[in-house]
Every structure is written in C-alpha cells, then in structure tokens.
Amino acid sequence: MLLTAGILTLTACVAAPVQEMSDARQAIYSAEAVGAAQRSPETLSAAQRLLQEAQAQLEAGAYNDARRHALDAREEAIRAREQSMQNTALHPPASP
C-alpha cells in the first residue's frame, strides 16, 4: 500500500507539462498579435526556440526539462509582447 502511494506520487511529479506548453503557446500568439515579429523579433524568436526545445524534450520524455523550457518560453514571449507594446507607444505606425 505504501509502495503504491509512493509510485503514484512520483508519477504525478513527472507528468507531461501540458499546461505549461499551452501557456507558452498562448503567450507567443499574444506577442505575435501585437506585432512582436516586427517590433521585438529577437525576443520573440528566443521564445519560439525555447518552445521548440520544450517540444523536443517532451517528445523525448524529459518532462522536467520540457517544463523548464516551456516556462522560459512563456517568459520570453511575455517580454516580447511588452517590448513590442513599448515600441509601438514610442514609435506609432505612420498614418496613411
């Protein structure tokens, strides 16, 4: 009985980081929606690379590494969004 509880606890700790991956994707979409590809391309690219690495780690079964990369991707995407919004405020698009 105690062994079963221990195994269940370990299994829960190494579950696939599904929510973290989803959060990272949503943060990247949000950054793209405010023009980060044009206004903060380096930071957005870093977020995308981190998400790709998270996906590779997920597919390899390295869930802890995948989780860490997904969390990092989310943070970079948030940074890209914020930079993009600041750049828009400082340099608004030209009027037609």
C-alpha beads as a LAMMPS data file, in Angstrom:
LAMMPS data file: protein, C-alpha beads

96 atoms
95 bonds

1 atom types
1 bond types

-500.0 500.0 xlo xhi
-500.0 500.0 ylo yhi
-500.0 500.0 zlo zhi

Masses

1 110.0

Atoms # bond

1 1 1 0.000 0.000 0.000
2 1 1 2.774 2.433 0.938
3 1 1 4.697 1.478 -2.194
4 1 1 1.641 2.195 -4.351
5 1 1 1.221 5.634 -2.782
6 1 1 4.895 6.400 -3.429
7 1 1 4.635 5.343 -7.055
8 1 1 1.525 7.475 -7.559
9 1 1 3.313 10.459 -6.047
10 1 1 6.304 10.007 -8.341
11 1 1 4.062 9.601 -11.361
12 1 1 2.295 12.859 -10.588
13 1 1 5.620 14.686 -10.292
14 1 1 6.807 13.631 -13.735
15 1 1 3.588 14.227 -15.646
16 1 1 3.839 15.826 -19.055
17 1 1 3.840 19.646 -18.828
18 1 1 0.696 20.046 -20.905
19 1 1 -0.482 23.251 -19.215
20 1 1 2.965 24.846 -19.363
21 1 1 3.239 24.082 -23.085
22 1 1 -0.207 25.555 -23.700
23 1 1 0.630 28.662 -21.672
24 1 1 3.819 29.188 -23.677
25 1 1 1.977 28.830 -26.988
26 1 1 -0.694 31.298 -25.894
27 1 1 1.926 33.817 -24.775
28 1 1 3.667 33.525 -28.155
29 1 1 0.353 34.000 -30.002
30 1 1 -0.337 37.049 -27.853
31 1 1 3.066 38.521 -28.648
32 1 1 2.569 37.883 -32.354
33 1 1 -0.855 39.549 -32.207
34 1 1 0.670 42.851 -31.085
35 1 1 3.362 42.799 -33.761
36 1 1 6.314 41.329 -31.876
37 1 1 7.608 39.732 -35.074
38 1 1 8.297 43.245 -36.383
39 1 1 8.882 45.174 -33.155
40 1 1 10.710 42.645 -30.975
41 1 1 11.889 39.899 -33.330
42 1 1 14.899 38.681 -31.322
43 1 1 12.928 38.155 -28.142
44 1 1 10.045 36.502 -29.981
45 1 1 12.486 34.201 -31.795
46 1 1 14.033 33.232 -28.462
47 1 1 10.579 32.326 -27.138
48 1 1 9.854 30.244 -30.229
49 1 1 13.196 28.426 -29.968
50 1 1 12.569 27.660 -26.300
51 1 1 9.130 26.271 -27.143
52 1 1 10.642 24.091 -29.867
53 1 1 13.190 22.801 -27.368
54 1 1 10.402 22.149 -24.875
55 1 1 8.554 20.152 -27.532
56 1 1 11.667 18.116 -28.320
57 1 1 12.211 17.401 -24.616
58 1 1 8.541 16.460 -24.236
59 1 1 8.785 14.006 -27.115
60 1 1 11.940 12.532 -25.556
61 1 1 10.106 12.014 -22.269
62 1 1 12.272 14.544 -20.409
63 1 1 9.293 16.201 -18.758
64 1 1 11.202 18.273 -16.225
65 1 1 13.390 19.781 -18.957
66 1 1 10.323 20.302 -21.148
67 1 1 8.563 22.094 -18.301
68 1 1 11.570 24.351 -17.670
69 1 1 11.872 25.266 -21.365
70 1 1 8.126 25.886 -21.655
71 1 1 8.182 28.214 -18.648
72 1 1 11.184 30.041 -20.103
73 1 1 9.412 30.300 -23.484
74 1 1 6.382 31.839 -21.803
75 1 1 8.541 34.412 -20.008
76 1 1 10.352 35.363 -23.230
77 1 1 7.050 35.668 -25.087
78 1 1 5.686 37.950 -22.378
79 1 1 8.864 40.023 -22.636
80 1 1 8.481 40.179 -26.448
81 1 1 4.879 41.336 -26.081
82 1 1 5.822 44.011 -23.571
83 1 1 8.729 45.240 -25.706
84 1 1 6.506 45.317 -28.759
85 1 1 3.875 47.353 -26.961
86 1 1 6.527 49.779 -25.666
87 1 1 7.988 50.131 -29.142
88 1 1 4.514 50.852 -30.508
89 1 1 3.953 53.553 -27.885
90 1 1 7.307 55.156 -28.649
91 1 1 7.051 54.821 -32.432
92 1 1 3.408 54.573 -33.528
93 1 1 2.758 53.440 -37.082
94 1 1 2.626 56.214 -39.675
95 1 1 -0.838 57.405 -40.643
96 1 1 -1.914 56.704 -44.240

Bonds

1 1 1 2
2 1 2 3
3 1 3 4
4 1 4 5
5 1 5 6
6 1 6 7
7 1 7 8
8 1 8 9
9 1 9 10
10 1 10 11
11 1 11 12
12 1 12 13
13 1 13 14
14 1 14 15
15 1 15 16
16 1 16 17
17 1 17 18
18 1 18 19
19 1 19 20
20 1 20 21
21 1 21 22
22 1 22 23
23 1 23 24
24 1 24 25
25 1 25 26
26 1 26 27
27 1 27 28
28 1 28 29
29 1 29 30
30 1 30 31
31 1 31 32
32 1 32 33
33 1 33 34
34 1 34 35
35 1 35 36
36 1 36 37
37 1 37 38
38 1 38 39
39 1 39 40
40 1 40 41
41 1 41 42
42 1 42 43
43 1 43 44
44 1 44 45
45 1 45 46
46 1 46 47
47 1 47 48
48 1 48 49
49 1 49 50
50 1 50 51
51 1 51 52
52 1 52 53
53 1 53 54
54 1 54 55
55 1 55 56
56 1 56 57
57 1 57 58
58 1 58 59
59 1 59 60
60 1 60 61
61 1 61 62
62 1 62 63
63 1 63 64
64 1 64 65
65 1 65 66
66 1 66 67
67 1 67 68
68 1 68 69
69 1 69 70
70 1 70 71
71 1 71 72
72 1 72 73
73 1 73 74
74 1 74 75
75 1 75 76
76 1 76 77
77 1 77 78
78 1 78 79
79 1 79 80
80 1 80 81
81 1 81 82
82 1 82 83
83 1 83 84
84 1 84 85
85 1 85 86
86 1 86 87
87 1 87 88
88 1 88 89
89 1 89 90
90 1 90 91
91 1 91 92
92 1 92 93
93 1 93 94
94 1 94 95
95 1 95 96
